[in-house]
Amino acid sequence: MSTSATGTSGTSTFKPVLWTPGDWNALFGFGTNILVNMLVLTGLLRFVLKMPDSIVFGRILPALGLMMCLSTFYYAYLAYKLAQRTGRSDVCALPSGVSVPHMFIVTFVIMLPITLKTGDPVKGWSAGLVWVFFQSFILMIGGFIAPYIRKVTPRAALLGTLAGVSVTFISMRPALEMYMTPQIGLLCFSIILVSWFGGVKYWRGMPAGLVAIAVGMIIAWGSNLFGLGLGSLSLKGVGDAFANFGFSVPLPAIGHVFSGFEFLGIILVTAIPFGIYDLVEAMDNVESAEAAGDEYPTTRVLTADGVVSLIGCLMGNPFINAVYIGHPGWKAMGGRIGYSTATGLMVVLLSWFGIISVLLALVPVVAISPILLYIGMLIGAQAFQTTPVKHAPAIVLALTPHLAAWAKLQIDTMLGSTITAAQAVGGLAADKVDAVKSAAISALPQQGVLYHGLEVMGGGSILAGLVLGAIGVFVIERDFLKASAFALAGAVMTYFGFMHGEAVGIGSGLGVTPGVALAYAVMAAGLFALAKTSPGVDYSHAEVAAAPAE
């Protein structure tokens, strides 16, 4: 139950509680989320990049742990100051950690191609460090611009594009994993669902996340007795995992950062657009927290992400930090200040002592997946629950680019896997790979799959969703002038490839996707003309991000 203070005298003497019973729930929920991400990240480094364990466990993970500890401690501090200033006991710290989308981007777009080209995973690591180096400065500079963007952008657009990320890239994978091993996944999901949505309390107040993980482990290990192997756990895997036990602290990697500048041309192509992606995503997440009742300064949040990412980079971590989607979820399950600090300590323990691989061998990932699905459900719902009902169509519009981006990713992954398999069995010559891939993509429209449409609409999905959502809101509000401004912004960003494009630039001189850019420009002109000619339009009631939800 929250307490409110209306005067400054109350806030100066109020002492926020550092740990509450609800922090246990949030710690097991958010902690397992972080754990999953760290396990995936470790797998990418070891099995995709073939990075030596001495670098993975001796350099990268300790630096990652330092970065995430600094981040979670800082956001716990911001939450403490907010609670102290407002006199409220229900303030929840912003969740943060390694950016999941960028984890895959820097691996597959930057580090893997350079590793394959040079035959040296250390050079791939250096290139990843340079990528984060530039991303960090984009975040720090963007922190001073972001508040103005939030001020003019409708809440439905900010939360709508966030919901698109949540429904696709957060919810779908854990949901699919649950149904691949339903004996564990669905049961663990029901344990979480009846507690966090249904209010059911477990024995002695045990956190639902811990109960779900414990049950998942019992089923997975128990199934080995019957030869079923649910969860793919084994004693051999546990034994092998202990080989990575040890103690490693982060060490400066400045030399590796500067040696990676030889790949600057390749790096900047993605560093700039994904830096902007980070900027918009962080704004969305701060907006999400404000909608849940906790108002944090956007500039300080973005600057903090940039600073801790830069520190992590200089110590050897090639993955950027970000404020996470999910603040309303952790707050709803009782998280306050302590869960953030405790998560930071947990990460240091896991990364500095090489415990990650042991946990990967002990806990079935499918037991953790339902927690991520729960967070995705909450974020998707929040976009509709904290905005006016009449803006619902605009939220759906903001979802569509993310659906396109997710579908394209599935097709690309399938094509890549098929071609690799064909080469492995000797059925496809190396010089025919590009021709086969092009032919397969060209044949998709005849099967009802509009691949090119997915490619164009899904490019820069978080920006595209924000622009489309904003246009939708302002048209609904009959504020055609602001709708025109967002359409014009869409035209400019599309011209340079930040939206609806696969690369940043100007294409052949007419823009990356000139047809789409021109269409946005014509839309902007039409809306502008409508704003000037429509009589009796009241522009005073347009819902913007800074206004409270109805």
WOURUR-V596624 format. One line per field, one symbol per residue. ss: DSSP state (~ for helix, > for strand, _ for the rest). A space follows every 10 residues. Layout:
BEGIN
ss = ???
END
This chain:
BEGIN
ss = _______~~~ ~~~_______ ~~~~~~~~~~ ~~~~~~~~~~ ~~~~~~~~__ __~~~~~~~~ ~~~~~~~~~~ ~~~~~~~~~~ ~~~~~~____ _____>>>_~ ~~~~~~~~~~ ~~~~~~~~__ ~~~~~~~~~~ ~~~~~~~~~~ ~~~~~~~~~~ ~~__~~~~~~ ~~~~~~~~~~ ~~~~~~~~~~ _~~~~~~~~~ ~~~~~~____ __~~~__~~~ ~~~~~~~~~~ ~~~~______ ____~~~~~~ ~~~~______ ___~~~~~~~ ~~~~~~~~~~ ~~~~~~~~~~ ~~~~~~~~~~ ~______~~~ ~~~~~~~~~~ ~~~~______ >>>___~~~~ ~~_____~~~ ~~~~~~~~~~ ~~___~~~~~ ~~__~~~~~~ ~~~~~~~~~~ ~~~~~___~~ ~~~~~~~~~~ ~~~~~~~~~~ ~~~~~~~~~~ ~~~~_____~ ~~~~~~~~~~ ~~~~~~~___ ~~~~~~~~__ ~~~~~~~~~~ ~~~~~~___~ ~~~~~~~~~~ ~~~~~_____ ______>___ >__~~~~~~~ ~~~~~~~~~~ ~~~_______ __________
END
